[in-house]
Amino acid sequence: TLHNREQVAVKDVRPGDTVIVRKAGDVIPEVVGPVLEKRPKNAKPWKFPSTCPCDLKSTLVQAEGESDTRCVEPACPFQRDQRIIYFASRGCMDIEGLGEKTVFALSDLGLVSDAGDLYSLTMDDLLRIEGCIVEATSEELAAIDGVGDVIAGSITKWFADKSNRKIVDKLRKGGVRFDNVVVSSLPQTLLGKAVVVTGTIEGYSREEAEAAIKARGGKSPGSVSAKTFCVVVGEAPGASKITKATELGVPIVQAGEFERLLETGLVP
């Protein structure tokens, strides 16, 4: 709630102050004001910066009638990054996995300077990014397709334990690769498609069937949803999955058509 100069001035909050904070609307932390008896004797009123903290040191501008203060230099790296983030957001191009942390990492490496550069990135470029699941929040993990709130919570809880982090450090120091991505040479006939397998498919174990789908660019979640491309039904299938697929109008593929599905990416 101290995001603009007017609020800071009205509440006279100064660097070094102890402040009173309340939950506005039972949600938002709001700074009510300073505790004057605890204010340092040499505390001085805070002055809003006049230049952007970027390397350009451009002048900050507050438009008449607005509370926001902005950097108006188009070359500002902070603006550049935010433009790319907005371009990749759900309301625009909805690029899965391209959140602000990834954009910042790409920008810091000099791999992107505008949204157009995203489309010339290579696998080698992306492998230069330090992807550390260790620092991911539950919300970030839960947003990954196939990872729900329960799994995300378990992962973050595990990494919150310092002893577990030490295990990861030992593995890294021992030479275990955390950036090793295996790229399939098979045709990506199921790229981005979710294929649910239920029951036994002749010639495949459950794990092998799921691996065959993933090798062709697909996903193999354990449950049926409106995003499911099709459900492959083998021997002794789960009745609940078939019922769900029928309710949602998801195509059902018999086990004998599984090979054709892998080859063509099409349902009969």
JOMOKA-V850157 format. One record per residue. PHI is phi in degrees with one decimal (* if undefined). PSI is psi in whole degrees, -180 to 180 (999 if undefined). OMEGA is omega in degrees with one decimal (999 if undefined). Layout:
# JOMOKA-V850157
phi:PHI psi:PSI omega:OMEGA
phi:PHI psi:PSI omega:OMEGA
This chain:
# JOMOKA-V850157
phi:* psi:3 omega:176.0
phi:-109.4 psi:43 omega:-174.6
phi:-88.2 psi:-6 omega:177.1
phi:-137.2 psi:158 omega:-172.1
phi:-65.5 psi:-30 omega:-178.7
phi:-65.0 psi:-43 omega:179.9
phi:-64.7 psi:-39 omega:179.0
phi:-64.4 psi:-42 omega:-179.0
phi:-68.5 psi:-43 omega:-178.6
phi:-62.9 psi:-42 omega:-177.6
phi:-89.8 psi:-7 omega:178.4
phi:49.9 psi:51 omega:176.6
phi:-89.1 psi:128 omega:-175.3
phi:-119.8 psi:156 omega:176.2
phi:-56.1 psi:132 omega:-179.4
phi:94.4 psi:-9 omega:-179.0
phi:-68.3 psi:149 omega:164.2
phi:-93.3 psi:132 omega:-174.8
phi:-121.9 psi:160 omega:174.4
phi:-97.3 psi:129 omega:-179.4
phi:-120.6 psi:136 omega:176.1
phi:-128.0 psi:163 omega:177.5
phi:-91.9 psi:105 omega:179.9
phi:-77.7 psi:123 omega:-178.5
phi:65.0 psi:24 omega:-179.9
phi:63.8 psi:14 omega:-177.7
phi:-133.3 psi:-59 omega:-170.0
phi:-84.3 psi:126 omega:175.1
phi:-69.4 psi:121 omega:-178.3
phi:-118.0 psi:130 omega:175.2
phi:-79.6 psi:114 omega:-178.8
phi:-76.6 psi:-43 omega:-180.0
phi:167.4 psi:176 omega:-178.6
phi:-82.3 psi:156 omega:171.6
phi:-92.7 psi:99 omega:-169.2
phi:-60.6 psi:-36 omega:-178.3
phi:-69.0 psi:-14 omega:178.6
phi:-104.7 psi:5 omega:-177.9
phi:-70.8 psi:134 omega:176.0
phi:-59.2 psi:145 omega:-175.6
phi:-63.5 psi:-31 omega:-176.7
phi:-97.1 psi:16 omega:-178.2
phi:-66.8 psi:132 omega:179.6
phi:-117.5 psi:150 omega:178.5
phi:-55.6 psi:140 omega:-179.1
phi:-76.7 psi:136 omega:177.8
phi:-108.1 psi:129 omega:179.3
phi:-64.6 psi:137 omega:-179.7
phi:-62.8 psi:150 omega:-179.5
phi:-102.3 psi:-12 omega:179.9
phi:-127.2 psi:153 omega:178.2
phi:-69.3 psi:142 omega:179.8
phi:-72.2 psi:-2 omega:178.8
phi:-71.8 psi:170 omega:-177.8
phi:-62.0 psi:-24 omega:-177.9
phi:-74.1 psi:-22 omega:-179.8
phi:53.1 psi:41 omega:-178.1
phi:-72.8 psi:156 omega:-177.9
phi:-73.2 psi:135 omega:177.4
phi:-84.3 psi:144 omega:-174.8
phi:-126.2 psi:133 omega:172.7
phi:-110.8 psi:111 omega:-178.3
phi:-67.0 psi:147 omega:-179.2
phi:-61.4 psi:131 omega:179.0
phi:84.8 psi:0 omega:179.5
phi:-114.7 psi:152 omega:177.6
phi:-92.1 psi:-23 omega:-178.6
phi:-73.9 psi:143 omega:174.5
phi:-113.2 psi:131 omega:-171.9
phi:-128.7 psi:153 omega:167.2
phi:-88.7 psi:128 omega:-176.1
phi:-108.8 psi:12 omega:178.1
phi:-82.8 psi:114 omega:-176.9
phi:-57.7 psi:-28 omega:-177.6
phi:-84.1 psi:1 omega:180.0
phi:-57.0 psi:124 omega:-177.9
phi:-62.5 psi:-30 omega:178.4
phi:-67.7 psi:-41 omega:176.3
phi:-64.9 psi:-42 omega:178.9
phi:-55.9 psi:-49 omega:-179.0
phi:-63.1 psi:-41 omega:-178.9
phi:-67.5 psi:-33 omega:176.3
phi:-64.6 psi:-41 omega:179.2
phi:-67.9 psi:-42 omega:178.3
phi:-59.9 psi:-44 omega:179.6
phi:-64.9 psi:-40 omega:179.3
phi:-60.0 psi:-38 omega:-177.1
phi:-86.8 psi:-6 omega:-173.9
phi:-69.9 psi:168 omega:-175.9
phi:-60.4 psi:-35 omega:-179.1
phi:-76.0 psi:-10 omega:179.4
phi:-114.2 psi:-106 omega:-176.2
phi:-84.1 psi:-12 omega:176.5
phi:51.4 psi:56 omega:-179.8
phi:-84.3 psi:110 omega:-175.7
phi:-64.2 psi:132 omega:176.5
phi:86.5 psi:-5 omega:-178.3
phi:-101.9 psi:74 omega:177.8
phi:-87.8 psi:-177 omega:-174.3
phi:-66.2 psi:-34 omega:179.9
phi:-64.0 psi:-40 omega:178.7
phi:-67.9 psi:-40 omega:177.5
phi:-61.3 psi:-45 omega:178.9
phi:-60.0 psi:-42 omega:-179.3
phi:-65.0 psi:-44 omega:178.2
phi:-63.3 psi:-40 omega:179.7
phi:-66.7 psi:-44 omega:-179.7
phi:-62.5 psi:-32 omega:179.3
phi:-83.1 psi:-3 omega:-179.9
phi:74.4 psi:22 omega:-176.5
phi:-88.9 psi:-22 omega:177.2
phi:-136.1 psi:138 omega:174.6
phi:-122.1 psi:-12 omega:174.0
phi:-159.0 psi:174 omega:-175.7
phi:-60.6 psi:-30 omega:-179.1
phi:-63.4 psi:-29 omega:-179.0
phi:-67.4 psi:-20 omega:-179.2
phi:-60.0 psi:-30 omega:-173.4
phi:-88.3 psi:1 omega:175.3
phi:-113.9 psi:7 omega:178.0
phi:-67.4 psi:142 omega:178.3
phi:-109.5 psi:170 omega:176.9
phi:-59.2 psi:-41 omega:179.1
phi:-62.4 psi:-37 omega:177.3
phi:-60.8 psi:-47 omega:-176.6
phi:-67.7 psi:-31 omega:179.8
phi:-71.7 psi:-12 omega:176.7
phi:-77.2 psi:-16 omega:-179.8
phi:-77.0 psi:135 omega:175.3
phi:-80.4 psi:96 omega:-179.9
phi:-90.2 psi:107 omega:-177.7
phi:-118.8 psi:90 omega:169.7
phi:-42.1 psi:-25 omega:-176.9
phi:-59.3 psi:-39 omega:-174.6
phi:-93.1 psi:-3 omega:-175.7
phi:-68.9 psi:145 omega:176.7
phi:-84.5 psi:165 omega:177.8
phi:-59.1 psi:-39 omega:-179.2
phi:-64.6 psi:-41 omega:179.9
phi:-66.0 psi:-41 omega:179.8
phi:-69.5 psi:-41 omega:-178.7
phi:-64.6 psi:-23 omega:179.9
phi:-75.6 psi:-13 omega:179.2
phi:-76.1 psi:134 omega:-178.5
phi:-59.5 psi:127 omega:179.7
phi:95.3 psi:-8 omega:178.3
phi:-112.5 psi:116 omega:-179.3
phi:-95.6 psi:-175 omega:-177.7
phi:-63.3 psi:-38 omega:-177.1
phi:-66.2 psi:-49 omega:-179.7
phi:-64.3 psi:-43 omega:-179.7
phi:-59.5 psi:-43 omega:178.8
phi:-63.8 psi:-39 omega:179.5
phi:-65.5 psi:-40 omega:-179.2
phi:-65.3 psi:-49 omega:-178.7
phi:-65.2 psi:-36 omega:178.0
phi:-65.3 psi:-40 omega:-180.0
phi:-64.8 psi:-45 omega:-177.9
phi:-75.6 psi:-15 omega:177.3
phi:-72.1 psi:-19 omega:179.4
phi:-81.7 psi:118 omega:-177.2
phi:-58.5 psi:-34 omega:-179.5
phi:-65.7 psi:-34 omega:177.3
phi:-70.0 psi:-37 omega:177.8
phi:-64.6 psi:-34 omega:178.2
phi:-64.4 psi:-34 omega:177.3
phi:-62.1 psi:-45 omega:179.4
phi:-61.9 psi:-41 omega:178.9
phi:-62.0 psi:-40 omega:178.8
phi:-64.9 psi:-41 omega:178.5
phi:-62.5 psi:-43 omega:-179.5
phi:-64.5 psi:-45 omega:179.0
phi:-65.2 psi:-28 omega:179.8
phi:-79.7 psi:-3 omega:175.8
phi:104.4 psi:4 omega:178.5
phi:-69.5 psi:128 omega:-178.5
phi:-83.2 psi:129 omega:176.9
phi:-104.7 psi:-1 omega:-178.7
phi:-116.8 psi:19 omega:-174.9
phi:-83.7 psi:103 omega:-179.6
phi:-106.2 psi:124 omega:179.0
phi:-95.2 psi:121 omega:-179.8
phi:-101.7 psi:123 omega:-178.5
phi:-70.9 psi:142 omega:176.8
phi:-92.1 psi:-2 omega:-179.1
phi:-76.8 psi:154 omega:177.0
phi:-57.9 psi:135 omega:-176.9
phi:-86.4 psi:64 omega:-175.4
phi:-70.1 psi:-23 omega:-177.4
phi:-113.9 psi:26 omega:-175.1
phi:-54.0 psi:121 omega:177.0
phi:75.8 psi:3 omega:-177.0
phi:-97.8 psi:138 omega:179.2
phi:-95.5 psi:118 omega:-179.0
phi:-118.1 psi:118 omega:-179.8
phi:-94.8 psi:132 omega:178.2
phi:-109.2 psi:130 omega:176.3
phi:-133.4 psi:135 omega:-176.4
phi:87.0 psi:-180 omega:-176.2
phi:-97.1 psi:131 omega:177.3
phi:-105.8 psi:127 omega:-177.1
phi:-59.5 psi:131 omega:179.3
phi:91.4 psi:-6 omega:-178.4
phi:-134.1 psi:139 omega:165.2
phi:-82.4 psi:170 omega:178.9
phi:-57.9 psi:-44 omega:-178.6
phi:-65.9 psi:-38 omega:-179.7
phi:-68.3 psi:-38 omega:178.7
phi:-65.1 psi:-43 omega:178.9
phi:-65.9 psi:-39 omega:178.7
phi:-65.1 psi:-37 omega:178.8
phi:-63.9 psi:-38 omega:178.2
phi:-67.0 psi:-47 omega:-178.0
phi:-66.8 psi:-33 omega:179.2
phi:-65.2 psi:-20 omega:178.7
phi:-104.1 psi:21 omega:173.9
phi:88.6 psi:-1 omega:-177.6
phi:-87.0 psi:180 omega:175.8
phi:-122.5 psi:151 omega:-178.4
phi:-130.5 psi:75 omega:-179.5
phi:-70.8 psi:165 omega:-177.8
phi:-90.7 psi:-3 omega:-179.1
phi:-137.7 psi:160 omega:-178.4
phi:-93.2 psi:137 omega:176.8
phi:-143.0 psi:180 omega:179.8
phi:-65.4 psi:-19 omega:179.5
phi:-88.1 psi:-4 omega:-178.2
phi:-68.5 psi:130 omega:179.8
phi:-74.3 psi:-45 omega:176.9
phi:-165.0 psi:166 omega:177.0
phi:-119.4 psi:122 omega:177.7
phi:-90.8 psi:122 omega:-174.4
phi:-108.3 psi:119 omega:177.3
phi:-106.9 psi:-158 omega:-178.9
phi:-75.5 psi:139 omega:-178.8
phi:54.5 psi:60 omega:-179.0
phi:-77.3 psi:167 omega:176.2
phi:-79.9 psi:121 omega:-176.2
phi:-61.8 psi:-35 omega:-177.1
phi:-66.3 psi:-35 omega:179.8
phi:-70.2 psi:-40 omega:178.6
phi:-66.5 psi:-42 omega:178.5
phi:-61.8 psi:-44 omega:-179.9
phi:-63.6 psi:-43 omega:180.0
phi:-62.6 psi:-41 omega:179.3
phi:-64.4 psi:-43 omega:-179.7
phi:-63.0 psi:-37 omega:-176.4
phi:-90.3 psi:-7 omega:-179.1
phi:75.5 psi:26 omega:179.0
phi:-81.5 psi:130 omega:-179.2
phi:-58.8 psi:141 omega:177.6
phi:-108.4 psi:127 omega:-179.0
phi:-112.3 psi:126 omega:177.6
phi:-72.4 psi:155 omega:-175.6
phi:-56.0 psi:-35 omega:-179.3
phi:-65.8 psi:-18 omega:179.7
phi:-98.2 psi:5 omega:-175.1
phi:-63.1 psi:-44 omega:-179.4
phi:-61.4 psi:-42 omega:179.7
phi:-65.0 psi:-38 omega:177.2
phi:-61.1 psi:-44 omega:179.7
phi:-64.2 psi:-39 omega:-175.9
phi:-74.0 psi:-39 omega:-172.5
phi:-108.6 psi:-26 omega:-175.1
phi:75.9 psi:14 omega:-177.6
phi:-114.5 psi:147 omega:175.1
phi:-92.4 psi:148 omega:-178.9
phi:-58.7 psi:999 omega:999
